[in-house]
Amino acid sequence: QQQVKQSPQSLIVQKGGISIINCAYENTAFDYFPWYQQFPGKGPALLIAIRPDVSEKKEGRFTISFNKSAKQFSLHIMDSQPGDSATYFCAAIQGGSEKLVFGKGTKLTVNP
Amino acid sequence: GAVVSQHPSWVICKSGTSVKIECRSLDFQATTMFWYRQFPKQSLMLMATSNEGSKATYEQGVEKDKFLINHASLTLSTLTVTSAHPEDSSFYICSASRSDTQYFGPGTRLTVL
């Protein structure tokens, strides 16, 4: 049973465009939602994270939008750059647990 | 801050030998560390949760006698793959937990010949 569903599996965007990756969850006990960026052959790096008490969080070109009632959250990458080409994972943590539940990942390609 | 290192970054070994991978939190103390395995083009699969000073908790289907985990200090956890076989070849990644957030190491590529 996949607890965090991520889409799309792959995404191709032109330089300067907006990349949007969506995630949905069922477990209402999740209370922390991080996004990780992973380059080939490297470990995941924390990009940005949000808690359910806010609907949006922005850090530079990266924004998380959170819809608690719909149990959905998304990552928006503004002004996408070729250097943003990587695999992005959404994740969730249940309150009281330290275990991350990962989505299956989205491979983003930003064409120059 | 929140830097996690792994050593070695890659290792090639013969079938039947054991390999030890170290995971260190460089600038913070981590009561809990995690070990993951990642197959090509797939998500991370949690293998075990490592708590300092106690036995690791393994996920269902992970052989604890094959993947030995030791968390001897607040900054070091080790994963030993015993009697490695070609099917153990994979990308192994550790993470260390601080304030609800997991910080990942750079990974170790294990190839068993």
Backbone of each chain as ProteinMPNN parsed JSONL, in Angstrom:
{"seq_chain_A": "QQQVKQSPQSLIVQKGGISIINCAYENTAFDYFPWYQQFPGKGPALLIAIRPDVSEKKEGRFTISFNKSAKQFSLHIMDSQPGDSATYFCAAIQGGSEKLVFGKGTKLTVNP", "coords_chain_A": {"N_chain_A": [[0.848, -1.199, 0.0], [0.72, 2.052, -1.035], [1.547, 4.879, 0.642], [2.042, 7.527, 0.124], [1.368, 9.154, -2.729], [2.843, 10.056, -5.709], [3.1, 12.283, -8.441], [3.912, 13.807, -11.643], [5.553, 10.835, -12.969], [7.685, 11.424, -14.538], [8.991, 14.494, -15.861], [9.245, 17.06, -18.183], [10.546, 20.182, -18.777], [10.825, 23.447, -20.132], [13.602, 25.697, -19.98], [13.228, 28.32, -17.689], [10.566, 27.908, -17.331], [7.728, 26.729, -15.335], [7.898, 24.185, -12.991], [5.896, 21.588, -11.811], [5.091, 19.414, -9.274], [3.178, 16.87, -7.894], [1.733, 15.547, -4.877], [-0.083, 13.16, -2.944], [-1.816, 12.047, -0.036], [-3.051, 9.654, 2.385], [-3.058, 9.158, 5.089], [-4.04, 10.8, 7.849], [-2.597, 11.329, 10.054], [-0.112, 12.133, 9.383], [2.226, 14.726, 9.802], [4.266, 16.285, 8.911], [5.936, 17.383, 6.084], [8.352, 16.895, 3.955], [10.378, 17.812, 1.104], [12.647, 16.293, -1.085], [15.633, 16.551, -3.012], [17.372, 14.807, -5.438], [20.376, 14.106, -7.002], [21.9, 12.176, -9.665], [23.629, 9.359, -8.412], [24.049, 10.465, -5.926], [23.192, 11.256, -2.485], [19.868, 12.002, -1.22], [18.895, 15.409, -0.849], [17.644, 17.712, 1.478], [15.133, 19.896, 0.492], [12.931, 21.646, 0.915], [10.364, 22.072, 3.383], [7.161, 21.478, 4.958], [4.543, 22.086, 7.336], [1.224, 21.032, 8.309], [-0.194, 23.239, 9.253], [0.122, 25.483, 7.768], [-0.569, 26.905, 4.544], [1.07, 27.439, 2.476], [4.513, 27.595, 1.582], [7.452, 29.305, 0.901], [10.648, 29.273, -0.543], [13.025, 30.912, -1.973], [13.153, 30.016, -5.312], [11.528, 27.885, -4.958], [8.442, 26.551, -3.977], [6.106, 25.245, -1.708], [2.841, 24.12, -1.879], [0.061, 23.518, 0.126], [-2.74, 21.547, 0.74], [-4.816, 20.837, 3.082], [-7.415, 19.782, 3.46], [-7.881, 18.394, 1.129], [-5.875, 16.64, 1.271], [-3.463, 16.896, -0.091], [-0.346, 17.938, -1.526], [2.008, 20.07, -3.107], [4.92, 20.731, -5.111], [6.349, 23.584, -6.422], [8.461, 24.783, -8.86], [9.81, 27.659, -9.738], [10.841, 29.564, -12.617], [12.472, 27.532, -13.816], [15.612, 25.854, -14.088], [18.331, 24.39, -16.009], [20.087, 23.234, -14.185], [18.39, 22.381, -12.237], [17.575, 19.935, -12.946], [16.884, 16.804, -11.887], [15.981, 14.159, -9.592], [13.034, 14.309, -7.777], [11.669, 13.854, -4.602], [8.743, 13.559, -2.736], [7.748, 13.439, 0.683], [6.553, 12.144, 3.831], [5.955, 12.402, 7.328], [4.774, 10.763, 10.159], [3.229, 12.016, 13.094], [5.021, 11.594, 16.091], [6.56, 9.616, 15.101], [9.693, 8.877, 13.489], [10.068, 7.986, 11.012], [10.386, 8.292, 7.544], [8.03, 8.437, 4.936], [8.158, 7.826, 1.659], [7.35, 9.254, -1.548], [7.236, 7.932, -4.93], [8.928, 9.314, -6.533], [9.924, 11.865, -8.889], [11.269, 12.384, -11.971], [12.838, 15.124, -13.092], [13.473, 16.996, -15.937], [15.068, 19.725, -17.225], [15.117, 21.518, -20.028], [17.544, 23.335, -21.914]], "CA_chain_A": [[0.0, 0.0, 0.0], [1.542, 3.238, -1.142], [0.918, 5.868, 1.498], [2.219, 8.837, -0.501], [1.325, 8.987, -4.187], [3.517, 11.18, -6.346], [2.953, 12.363, -9.9], [4.085, 12.704, -12.572], [6.759, 10.03, -12.803], [8.731, 12.207, -15.192], [8.525, 15.821, -16.25], [10.187, 17.815, -19.004], [10.175, 21.599, -18.761], [11.792, 24.335, -20.771], [14.262, 26.667, -19.102], [12.395, 29.475, -17.403], [9.198, 27.491, -17.077], [7.358, 26.309, -13.98], [7.786, 22.732, -12.796], [4.933, 21.298, -10.75], [5.055, 18.004, -8.882], [2.074, 16.708, -6.962], [1.693, 14.388, -3.989], [-1.323, 12.979, -2.206], [-1.654, 11.092, 1.051], [-4.297, 9.232, 3.023], [-2.904, 9.102, 6.541], [-4.201, 12.133, 8.423], [-1.647, 11.478, 11.16], [1.112, 12.766, 8.88], [2.231, 16.128, 10.214], [5.47, 16.962, 8.419], [6.014, 16.998, 4.682], [9.562, 17.431, 3.321], [10.708, 17.475, -0.271], [14.065, 16.042, -1.263], [16.173, 16.608, -4.369], [18.468, 13.855, -5.559], [21.107, 14.027, -8.258], [22.379, 10.805, -9.886], [24.789, 8.927, -7.657], [24.177, 11.231, -4.688], [22.101, 11.086, -1.543], [18.849, 13.055, -1.283], [19.149, 16.629, -0.075], [16.414, 18.396, 1.869], [14.901, 21.093, -0.312], [11.963, 22.503, 1.603], [9.415, 21.247, 4.125], [5.998, 22.228, 5.437], [3.63, 21.447, 8.284], [-0.158, 21.23, 7.849], [-0.841, 24.442, 9.755], [0.273, 26.561, 6.786], [-1.011, 26.469, 3.219], [2.111, 27.674, 1.482], [5.837, 27.987, 2.069], [8.286, 29.649, -0.236], [12.06, 29.491, -0.307], [13.631, 31.213, -3.267], [12.316, 29.627, -6.457], [10.777, 26.687, -4.582], [7.248, 26.791, -3.171], [5.211, 24.132, -1.404], [1.442, 24.435, -1.63], [-0.496, 22.425, 0.935], [-4.201, 21.538, 0.855], [-5.069, 19.848, 4.123], [-8.711, 19.122, 3.273], [-7.751, 17.473, -0.003], [-4.736, 15.765, 1.573], [-2.55, 17.009, -1.229], [0.649, 18.997, -1.476], [2.739, 20.126, -4.365], [6.152, 21.515, -5.206], [6.439, 24.416, -7.611], [9.793, 25.341, -9.1], [9.666, 28.793, -10.651], [12.024, 29.87, -13.421], [13.259, 26.297, -13.791], [16.927, 25.929, -14.715], [18.902, 23.071, -16.299], [20.683, 22.716, -12.951], [17.339, 21.785, -11.393], [17.322, 18.577, -13.446], [17.164, 15.873, -10.791], [14.792, 13.427, -9.158], [12.44, 14.934, -6.6], [10.844, 12.962, -3.788], [7.983, 14.08, -1.614], [7.757, 12.501, 1.793], [5.695, 12.509, 4.95], [6.274, 11.772, 8.616], [3.653, 10.728, 11.092], [3.539, 12.534, 14.406], [5.485, 10.58, 17.027], [7.468, 8.702, 14.395], [10.76, 9.548, 12.747], [10.198, 7.308, 9.726], [9.917, 8.972, 6.356], [7.315, 7.675, 3.922], [8.511, 8.504, 0.425], [6.711, 9.024, -2.824], [8.081, 7.153, -5.829], [9.889, 10.192, -7.183], [9.669, 12.476, -10.189], [12.494, 12.784, -12.655], [12.651, 16.404, -13.774], [14.473, 17.411, -16.922], [14.864, 21.095, -17.683], [15.864, 21.716, -21.275], [18.089, 24.693, -22.05]], "C_chain_A": [[0.882, 1.246, 0.0], [0.878, 4.36, -0.37], [1.041, 7.286, 0.95], [2.321, 8.614, -2.008], [1.856, 10.245, -4.852], [3.331, 11.114, -7.848], [3.455, 13.714, -10.403], [5.362, 11.921, -12.278], [7.945, 10.738, -13.435], [8.132, 13.486, -15.737], [9.62, 16.508, -17.053], [9.673, 19.241, -19.124], [11.252, 22.395, -19.489], [12.378, 25.295, -19.741], [13.384, 27.893, -18.94], [10.954, 29.135, -17.075], [8.954, 27.104, -15.621], [7.222, 24.792, -13.943], [6.849, 22.496, -11.623], [4.873, 19.796, -10.513], [4.026, 17.863, -7.767], [2.195, 15.452, -6.116], [0.384, 14.354, -3.233], [-1.105, 11.912, -1.143], [-3.014, 10.754, 1.638], [-4.249, 9.349, 4.541], [-2.964, 10.505, 7.15], [-3.298, 12.363, 9.632], [-0.303, 12.052, 10.692], [1.088, 14.243, 9.283], [3.494, 16.881, 9.783], [5.743, 16.444, 7.028], [7.246, 17.642, 4.039], [9.649, 17.029, 1.847], [12.231, 17.322, -0.364], [14.412, 16.081, -2.748], [17.351, 15.649, -4.429], [19.068, 13.882, -6.964], [21.658, 12.611, -8.419], [23.643, 10.489, -9.09], [25.014, 9.655, -6.35], [23.024, 10.898, -3.75], [21.088, 12.208, -1.686], [19.228, 14.232, -0.398], [17.822, 17.301, 0.228], [16.302, 19.705, 1.11], [14.055, 22.098, 0.448], [10.973, 21.595, 2.301], [8.288, 22.117, 4.657], [5.236, 21.41, 6.453], [2.21, 21.813, 7.892], [-0.831, 22.511, 8.325], [-0.647, 25.654, 8.84], [-0.092, 26.026, 5.404], [0.066, 26.645, 2.151], [3.416, 28.061, 2.17], [6.738, 28.203, 0.877], [9.726, 29.857, 0.211], [12.737, 29.671, -1.66], [12.68, 30.85, -4.401], [11.407, 28.437, -6.148], [9.628, 27.041, -3.646], [6.515, 25.485, -2.945], [3.822, 24.707, -1.196], [0.804, 23.248, -0.93], [-1.995, 22.593, 1.064], [-4.588, 20.441, 1.824], [-6.375, 19.093, 3.886], [-8.657, 18.099, 2.144], [-6.642, 16.454, 0.222], [-3.782, 15.71, 0.382], [-1.532, 18.109, -0.97], [1.49, 18.928, -2.74], [3.969, 21.011, -4.246], [6.122, 22.281, -6.517], [7.862, 24.961, -7.702], [9.63, 26.43, -10.155], [10.961, 28.998, -11.416], [12.98, 28.668, -13.429], [14.538, 26.429, -14.619], [17.46, 24.528, -15.013], [19.543, 22.428, -15.066], [19.676, 22.132, -11.98], [17.017, 20.371, -11.828], [17.81, 17.567, -12.416], [15.906, 15.06, -10.545], [14.31, 14.044, -7.845], [11.517, 13.939, -5.899], [10.049, 13.789, -2.782], [7.989, 13.019, -0.531], [6.826, 13.006, 2.883], [6.153, 11.765, 6.193], [5.054, 11.863, 9.512], [4.087, 11.262, 12.437], [3.94, 11.421, 15.36], [6.43, 9.57, 16.406], [8.566, 9.514, 13.74], [10.916, 8.96, 11.355], [9.606, 8.15, 8.61], [9.159, 7.992, 5.469], [7.498, 8.443, 2.622], [7.502, 8.257, -0.684], [7.684, 8.309, -3.736], [9.065, 8.006, -6.614], [9.434, 10.694, -8.533], [10.999, 12.889, -10.791], [12.21, 14.03, -13.481], [13.814, 16.659, -14.72], [14.121, 18.814, -17.383], [15.753, 21.316, -18.897], [16.315, 23.157, -21.425], [17.407, 25.489, -23.17]], "O_chain_A": [[1.68, 1.463, 0.912], [-0.242, 4.754, -0.695], [0.228, 8.151, 1.279], [3.249, 7.965, -2.492], [1.383, 11.351, -4.594], [3.395, 10.044, -8.453], [3.426, 14.686, -9.649], [6.156, 12.317, -11.424], [9.067, 10.664, -12.934], [6.94, 13.562, -16.034], [10.781, 16.531, -16.645], [8.53, 19.48, -19.514], [12.433, 22.05, -19.456], [11.726, 25.654, -18.761], [12.862, 28.436, -19.913], [10.206, 29.985, -16.592], [9.861, 27.148, -14.79], [6.52, 24.196, -14.761], [6.985, 23.121, -10.571], [4.635, 19.014, -11.433], [4.013, 18.644, -6.816], [2.695, 14.425, -6.573], [-0.19, 15.396, -2.917], [-0.31, 10.99, -1.326], [-3.996, 11.463, 1.422], [-5.262, 9.605, 5.192], [-2.039, 11.3, 6.98], [-3.244, 13.469, 10.168], [0.541, 12.413, 11.512], [0.075, 14.924, 9.13], [3.748, 17.991, 10.25], [5.782, 15.236, 6.798], [7.194, 18.8, 3.625], [9.063, 16.035, 1.419], [12.989, 18.112, 0.199], [13.617, 15.705, -3.61], [18.227, 15.679, -3.564], [18.374, 13.707, -7.965], [21.864, 11.914, -7.425], [24.604, 11.259, -9.096], [26.059, 9.486, -5.721], [22.012, 10.333, -4.165], [21.416, 13.266, -2.224], [19.811, 14.059, 0.672], [16.974, 17.444, -0.652], [17.23, 20.512, 1.082], [14.433, 23.26, 0.599], [10.756, 20.465, 1.864], [8.433, 23.332, 4.792], [5.279, 20.18, 6.432], [2.006, 22.814, 7.206], [-1.921, 22.844, 7.86], [-1.189, 26.727, 9.105], [0.059, 24.835, 5.132], [-0.019, 26.072, 1.064], [3.426, 28.751, 3.189], [6.783, 27.386, -0.042], [9.992, 30.527, 1.209], [12.984, 28.709, -2.386], [11.543, 31.32, -4.444], [10.607, 28.032, -6.991], [9.815, 27.742, -2.651], [6.323, 24.704, -3.877], [3.639, 25.659, -0.437], [0.986, 22.104, -1.345], [-2.473, 23.658, 1.454], [-4.68, 19.27, 1.456], [-6.429, 17.88, 4.093], [-9.316, 17.061, 2.205], [-6.493, 15.51, -0.554], [-3.365, 14.645, -0.074], [-1.819, 19.088, -0.281], [1.655, 17.872, -3.35], [4.044, 21.907, -3.406], [5.899, 21.708, -7.584], [8.39, 25.525, -6.743], [9.347, 26.147, -11.319], [12.041, 28.654, -10.935], [14.156, 28.796, -13.086], [14.546, 27.028, -15.695], [17.08, 23.573, -14.337], [19.535, 21.205, -14.93], [20.05, 21.467, -11.014], [16.262, 19.673, -11.151], [19.001, 17.491, -12.117], [14.89, 15.252, -11.212], [15.095, 14.266, -6.923], [10.696, 13.276, -6.532], [10.61, 14.617, -2.064], [8.21, 11.839, -0.805], [6.374, 14.151, 2.856], [6.668, 10.649, 6.119], [4.398, 12.901, 9.606], [5.202, 10.989, 12.88], [3.257, 10.399, 15.428], [7.031, 8.76, 17.111], [8.391, 10.701, 13.466], [11.79, 9.38, 10.597], [8.487, 8.652, 8.709], [9.592, 6.856, 5.273], [7.044, 9.581, 2.499], [6.88, 7.196, -0.754], [8.838, 8.096, -3.364], [9.944, 7.473, -7.291], [8.661, 10.038, -9.232], [11.758, 13.65, -10.191], [11.442, 13.995, -14.442], [14.981, 16.55, -14.344], [13.018, 19.062, -17.87], [16.98, 21.302, -18.8], [15.574, 24.088, -21.108], [17.756, 26.646, -23.405]]}, "seq_chain_B": "GAVVSQHPSWVICKSGTSVKIECRSLDFQATTMFWYRQFPKQSLMLMATSNEGSKATYEQGVEKDKFLINHASLTLSTLTVTSAHPEDSSFYICSASRSDTQYFGPGTRLTVL", "coords_chain_B": {"N_chain_B": [[24.856, 23.685, 8.402], [24.12, 20.32, 9.669], [25.361, 18.046, 8.372], [26.005, 14.986, 6.861], [28.102, 12.244, 6.531], [29.385, 9.526, 4.533], [31.233, 6.509, 4.367], [32.843, 3.862, 2.715], [32.594, 5.741, -0.42], [32.23, 4.23, -2.615], [32.443, 0.722, -3.204], [33.911, -2.316, -4.161], [33.564, -5.735, -4.009], [34.362, -9.223, -3.449], [32.212, -12.026, -3.896], [30.847, -13.444, -0.985], [32.415, -12.193, 0.874], [32.616, -9.724, 3.557], [31.366, -6.436, 4.043], [31.854, -3.223, 5.36], [30.082, -0.27, 6.035], [30.305, 3.093, 6.88], [28.541, 5.637, 8.626], [28.364, 8.955, 9.404], [27.382, 11.674, 11.442], [28.348, 14.873, 11.093], [28.239, 17.434, 12.276], [26.347, 17.442, 14.213], [24.579, 15.747, 16.833], [23.099, 12.584, 16.645], [20.508, 10.779, 17.733], [19.027, 8.928, 16.447], [19.505, 7.069, 13.539], [19.15, 6.139, 10.116], [19.009, 3.481, 7.724], [19.006, 3.034, 4.286], [18.147, 1.483, 1.175], [18.626, 1.74, -2.259], [17.426, 1.061, -5.404], [18.171, 1.243, -8.94], [16.579, 3.993, -10.452], [14.492, 3.991, -8.684], [12.571, 4.576, -5.663], [13.629, 5.338, -2.27], [14.253, 2.652, -0.085], [13.483, 1.824, 3.108], [15.609, 0.19, 5.307], [16.38, -0.248, 7.976], [16.096, 1.062, 11.306], [18.261, 2.789, 13.327], [19.225, 3.067, 16.595], [21.036, 4.872, 18.993], [23.012, 3.064, 21.178], [21.27, 0.931, 21.433], [19.591, -1.994, 20.085], [19.15, -2.308, 16.555], [16.181, -1.613, 14.662], [14.597, -3.546, 12.363], [13.144, -3.416, 9.11], [10.32, -5.133, 7.729], [11.121, -8.1, 6.073], [13.817, -7.595, 5.756], [16.922, -9.001, 6.296], [18.237, -9.398, 9.373], [20.518, -10.673, 10.231], [22.12, -10.607, 8.098], [22.469, -7.995, 7.37], [24.12, -6.185, 9.375], [23.809, -3.855, 11.912], [25.259, -1.258, 13.739], [25.177, 1.141, 16.241], [27.153, 2.919, 17.677], [27.803, 5.356, 18.808], [26.697, 8.775, 19.255], [27.222, 9.941, 16.876], [27.92, 8.123, 14.981], [27.074, 5.424, 12.931], [27.124, 2.1, 11.776], [26.896, -0.07, 8.957], [27.063, -3.379, 8.205], [27.453, -5.524, 5.615], [27.11, -8.803, 5.471], [28.717, -11.752, 4.237], [28.461, -11.139, 1.431], [26.574, -11.109, -1.617], [26.047, -11.12, -5.197], [23.419, -10.146, -5.56], [23.182, -8.36, -3.53], [24.285, -6.091, -4.386], [23.994, -2.671, -4.685], [22.802, 0.701, -4.041], [23.535, 2.181, -1.113], [22.227, 4.154, 1.409], [22.533, 6.355, 4.14], [20.842, 8.084, 6.818], [20.544, 10.771, 9.152], [18.78, 11.809, 11.983], [17.425, 14.912, 12.948], [15.592, 17.096, 14.799], [12.944, 16.383, 13.693], [13.659, 16.194, 11.069], [15.24, 14.415, 8.462], [18.545, 14.027, 7.498], [20.52, 13.29, 4.799], [23.207, 11.06, 3.917], [25.84, 10.911, 1.388], [25.699, 8.492, 0.131], [26.609, 5.057, -0.65], [27.999, 3.099, -3.067], [27.697, -0.212, -3.647], [29.206, -2.937, -5.098], [29.053, -6.267, -5.806], [31.013, -8.861, -6.808]], "CA_chain_B": [[24.891, 22.6, 9.357], [23.434, 19.065, 9.371], [26.108, 17.327, 7.355], [26.163, 13.554, 7.092], [29.065, 11.648, 5.597], [29.424, 8.069, 4.435], [32.496, 5.994, 3.876], [33.382, 4.513, 1.521], [31.589, 6.209, -1.374], [31.97, 3.067, -3.451], [33.249, -0.443, -2.837], [33.753, -3.525, -4.96], [34.068, -6.856, -3.22], [34.081, -10.548, -3.986], [31.098, -12.74, -3.284], [31.21, -14.174, 0.226], [33.125, -11.331, 1.824], [31.789, -8.762, 4.294], [31.689, -5.037, 3.769], [31.342, -2.303, 6.379], [29.838, 1.102, 5.586], [30.176, 3.999, 8.011], [27.706, 6.831, 8.474], [28.69, 9.895, 10.473], [26.828, 13.025, 11.471], [29.571, 15.639, 11.323], [28.099, 18.658, 13.056], [25.274, 17.327, 15.186], [24.434, 14.415, 17.412], [21.891, 11.938, 16.15], [20.085, 9.608, 18.485], [18.466, 7.971, 15.5], [19.976, 7.06, 12.162], [18.398, 5.214, 9.285], [19.705, 2.918, 6.573], [18.145, 2.81, 3.14], [18.709, 0.868, -0.02], [17.957, 2.317, -3.423], [17.684, 0.431, -6.692], [18.148, 2.254, -10.013], [15.324, 4.63, -10.857], [13.443, 3.714, -7.715], [12.601, 5.361, -4.442], [14.44, 4.771, -1.195], [13.599, 1.611, 0.697], [14.029, 1.799, 4.455], [16.049, -1.13, 5.747], [16.391, -0.356, 9.425], [16.252, 2.253, 12.135], [19.364, 2.555, 14.244], [19.195, 3.938, 17.761], [22.291, 4.839, 19.733], [23.04, 2.273, 22.396], [20.304, -0.167, 21.46], [19.535, -2.793, 18.86], [18.443, -1.704, 15.438], [14.866, -2.139, 14.312], [14.633, -3.851, 10.938], [11.878, -3.459, 8.394], [9.892, -6.472, 7.339], [11.791, -8.641, 4.894], [15.253, -7.315, 5.795], [17.585, -10.003, 7.126], [19.075, -8.717, 10.362], [21.805, -11.36, 10.356], [22.902, -10.3, 6.914], [22.753, -6.556, 7.417], [24.381, -5.889, 10.778], [23.863, -2.416, 12.17], [25.762, -0.868, 15.041], [25.11, 2.593, 16.452], [27.991, 2.933, 18.872], [27.88, 6.686, 19.394], [25.684, 9.696, 18.744], [27.624, 10.463, 15.576], [28.393, 7.053, 14.098], [26.355, 4.171, 12.764], [27.751, 1.3, 10.727], [26.143, -1.151, 8.325], [27.946, -4.411, 7.674], [26.812, -6.517, 4.752], [27.882, -10.028, 5.691], [28.66, -12.757, 3.172], [27.79, -10.427, 0.345], [26.339, -11.803, -2.876], [25.75, -10.146, -6.257], [22.105, -9.51, -5.386], [23.301, -7.287, -2.532], [24.787, -4.898, -5.076], [22.982, -1.622, -4.614], [23.208, 2.0, -3.51], [23.118, 2.223, 0.278], [22.228, 5.538, 1.891], [22.144, 6.524, 5.541], [20.383, 9.419, 7.19], [20.565, 11.059, 10.579], [17.592, 12.594, 12.312], [17.543, 16.066, 13.83], [14.388, 17.951, 14.829], [11.931, 15.909, 12.741], [14.162, 16.172, 9.693], [16.324, 13.476, 8.167], [19.6, 14.531, 6.624], [21.065, 12.089, 4.166], [24.585, 10.973, 3.473], [26.009, 10.897, -0.063], [25.479, 7.158, -0.413], [27.707, 4.129, -0.925], [27.692, 2.159, -4.158], [28.297, -1.534, -3.399], [29.175, -3.896, -6.211], [29.557, -7.572, -5.389], [31.352, -9.623, -8.015]], "C_chain_B": [[24.135, 21.38, 8.859], [24.086, 18.319, 8.218], [26.3, 15.874, 7.789], [27.134, 12.989, 6.061], [28.943, 10.133, 5.615], [30.779, 7.67, 3.897], [32.444, 4.48, 3.808], [32.26, 5.016, 0.611], [31.282, 5.103, -2.389], [32.892, 1.933, -3.008], [32.893, -1.601, -3.755], [34.326, -4.675, -4.155], [33.706, -8.17, -3.898], [32.926, -11.186, -3.223], [31.587, -13.531, -2.074], [31.948, -13.348, 1.263], [32.135, -10.387, 2.505], [32.286, -7.35, 4.039], [31.054, -4.152, 4.833], [31.228, -0.905, 5.799], [29.61, 1.965, 6.819], [29.319, 5.204, 7.661], [27.979, 7.733, 9.677], [27.919, 11.198, 10.335], [27.959, 13.936, 11.928], [29.403, 16.827, 12.258], [26.892, 18.633, 13.98], [25.231, 15.899, 15.705], [23.086, 13.829, 16.998], [21.575, 10.696, 16.969], [19.621, 8.5, 17.544], [19.073, 8.162, 14.115], [19.21, 5.986, 11.41], [19.297, 4.702, 8.172], [18.697, 2.578, 5.493], [18.923, 2.082, 2.046], [17.927, 1.439, -1.201], [18.39, 1.587, -4.685], [17.557, 1.487, -7.778], [16.739, 2.701, -10.359], [14.167, 4.306, -9.916], [13.588, 4.612, -6.485], [13.473, 4.678, -3.392], [13.62, 3.759, -0.409], [14.253, 1.56, 2.071], [14.382, 0.369, 4.84], [15.92, -1.272, 7.258], [16.55, 1.003, 10.068], [17.277, 1.922, 13.21], [19.311, 3.564, 15.386], [20.462, 3.764, 18.592], [22.141, 4.034, 21.009], [22.038, 1.143, 22.481], [20.305, -0.896, 20.122], [18.734, -2.067, 17.775], [17.089, -2.36, 15.222], [14.818, -2.307, 12.805], [13.232, -3.846, 10.344], [11.584, -4.896, 7.965], [10.608, -6.893, 6.056], [13.28, -8.378, 4.844], [15.911, -8.274, 6.779], [18.55, -9.334, 8.104], [20.429, -9.386, 10.529], [22.705, -11.088, 9.158], [23.345, -8.828, 6.922], [22.885, -6.148, 8.886], [24.543, -4.388, 10.973], [24.309, -2.17, 13.595], [25.747, 0.644, 15.152], [25.837, 2.877, 17.758], [28.062, 4.295, 19.559], [26.824, 7.576, 18.752], [26.046, 10.284, 17.379], [28.035, 9.378, 14.591], [27.469, 5.849, 14.127], [27.049, 3.415, 11.636], [26.798, 0.219, 10.242], [27.151, -2.133, 7.763], [27.111, -5.395, 6.871], [27.655, -7.779, 4.846], [27.666, -11.015, 4.549], [27.917, -12.196, 1.958], [27.675, -11.279, -0.917], [25.966, -10.77, -3.938], [24.401, -9.449, -6.109], [22.094, -8.434, -4.311], [23.855, -6.009, -3.148], [23.679, -3.856, -5.141], [23.619, -0.322, -4.157], [22.643, 2.089, -2.094], [23.276, 3.656, 0.802], [21.813, 5.569, 3.356], [21.57, 7.922, 5.731], [20.455, 9.545, 8.699], [19.438, 12.042, 10.873], [17.924, 13.727, 13.276], [16.29, 16.918, 13.687], [13.4, 17.6, 13.719], [12.435, 15.77, 11.316], [15.282, 15.157, 9.56], [17.273, 14.109, 7.162], [20.383, 13.332, 6.105], [22.552, 12.204, 3.869], [24.634, 10.892, 1.963], [25.824, 9.528, -0.694], [26.755, 6.366, -0.628], [27.251, 3.15, -1.996], [28.432, 0.864, -3.889], [28.115, -2.408, -4.63], [29.812, -5.183, -5.737], [29.778, -8.421, -6.634], [31.128, -11.123, -7.827]], "O_chain_B": [[23.575, 21.394, 7.763], [23.441, 18.005, 7.217], [26.698, 15.584, 8.917], [26.994, 13.233, 4.863], [28.463, 9.54, 6.581], [31.391, 8.375, 3.094], [32.027, 3.854, 4.783], [31.089, 4.733, 0.864], [30.188, 5.059, -2.951], [33.987, 2.171, -2.499], [31.727, -1.828, -4.078], [35.456, -4.595, -3.672], [32.862, -8.22, -4.794], [32.708, -10.903, -2.045], [32.616, -14.204, -2.135], [32.086, -13.769, 2.412], [30.982, -10.264, 2.092], [33.479, -7.115, 3.845], [29.879, -4.303, 5.168], [32.152, -0.41, 5.153], [28.821, 1.614, 7.697], [29.37, 5.72, 6.544], [27.837, 7.313, 10.826], [27.817, 11.757, 9.243], [28.471, 13.781, 13.037], [30.344, 17.188, 12.964], [26.461, 19.674, 14.475], [25.773, 14.976, 15.097], [22.066, 14.518, 17.007], [22.286, 9.694, 16.905], [19.798, 7.311, 17.809], [19.14, 9.276, 13.596], [18.688, 5.043, 12.005], [20.221, 5.386, 7.731], [17.681, 1.93, 5.742], [20.153, 2.073, 2.007], [16.708, 1.597, -1.132], [19.58, 1.509, -4.992], [16.91, 2.513, -7.572], [15.832, 1.887, -10.533], [13.003, 4.345, -10.315], [14.59, 5.304, -6.306], [13.986, 3.58, -3.609], [12.447, 3.983, -0.108], [15.447, 1.282, 2.182], [13.565, -0.543, 4.716], [15.419, -2.278, 7.76], [17.058, 1.952, 9.47], [17.172, 0.912, 13.906], [19.348, 4.773, 15.159], [20.897, 2.643, 18.856], [21.252, 4.292, 21.82], [21.961, 0.463, 23.504], [20.94, -0.464, 19.16], [17.788, -1.329, 18.05], [16.889, -3.526, 15.562], [14.978, -1.343, 12.057], [12.262, -4.227, 10.999], [12.476, -5.737, 7.858], [10.685, -6.136, 5.089], [13.956, -8.898, 3.956], [15.518, -8.355, 7.942], [19.564, -8.768, 7.694], [21.394, -8.734, 10.928], [23.913, -11.318, 9.213], [24.461, -8.494, 6.524], [21.902, -5.814, 9.547], [25.323, -3.739, 10.276], [23.811, -2.787, 14.536], [26.241, 1.347, 14.27], [25.217, 3.051, 18.806], [28.347, 4.378, 20.754], [26.142, 7.166, 17.812], [25.265, 11.036, 16.796], [28.458, 9.686, 13.477], [27.127, 5.324, 15.187], [27.504, 4.016, 10.662], [26.005, -0.33, 11.007], [27.995, -1.769, 6.944], [26.182, -6.015, 7.39], [28.783, -7.817, 4.357], [26.581, -11.101, 3.975], [26.889, -12.722, 1.531], [28.566, -12.066, -1.237], [25.602, -9.646, -3.593], [24.258, -8.287, -6.49], [21.127, -7.684, -4.185], [23.887, -4.965, -2.497], [22.569, -4.134, -5.596], [24.824, -0.256, -3.916], [21.427, 2.074, -1.898], [24.329, 4.275, 0.649], [20.864, 4.897, 3.761], [21.784, 8.818, 4.915], [20.429, 8.551, 9.425], [19.183, 12.975, 10.111], [18.608, 13.531, 14.281], [15.967, 17.397, 12.6], [13.066, 18.452, 12.895], [11.714, 15.281, 10.447], [16.153, 15.049, 10.422], [16.865, 14.644, 6.131], [20.841, 12.482, 6.869], [23.077, 13.286, 3.608], [23.591, 10.812, 1.313], [25.794, 9.408, -1.919], [27.839, 6.931, -0.768], [26.242, 2.463, -1.841], [29.663, 0.839, -3.902], [27.004, -2.586, -5.129], [30.969, -5.197, -5.317], [28.855, -8.666, -7.41], [31.366, -11.903, -8.748]]}, "name": "protein", "num_of_chains": 2, "seq": "QQQVKQSPQSLIVQKGGISIINCAYENTAFDYFPWYQQFPGKGPALLIAIRPDVSEKKEGRFTISFNKSAKQFSLHIMDSQPGDSATYFCAAIQGGSEKLVFGKGTKLTVNPGAVVSQHPSWVICKSGTSVKIECRSLDFQATTMFWYRQFPKQSLMLMATSNEGSKATYEQGVEKDKFLINHASLTLSTLTVTSAHPEDSSFYICSASRSDTQYFGPGTRLTVL"}
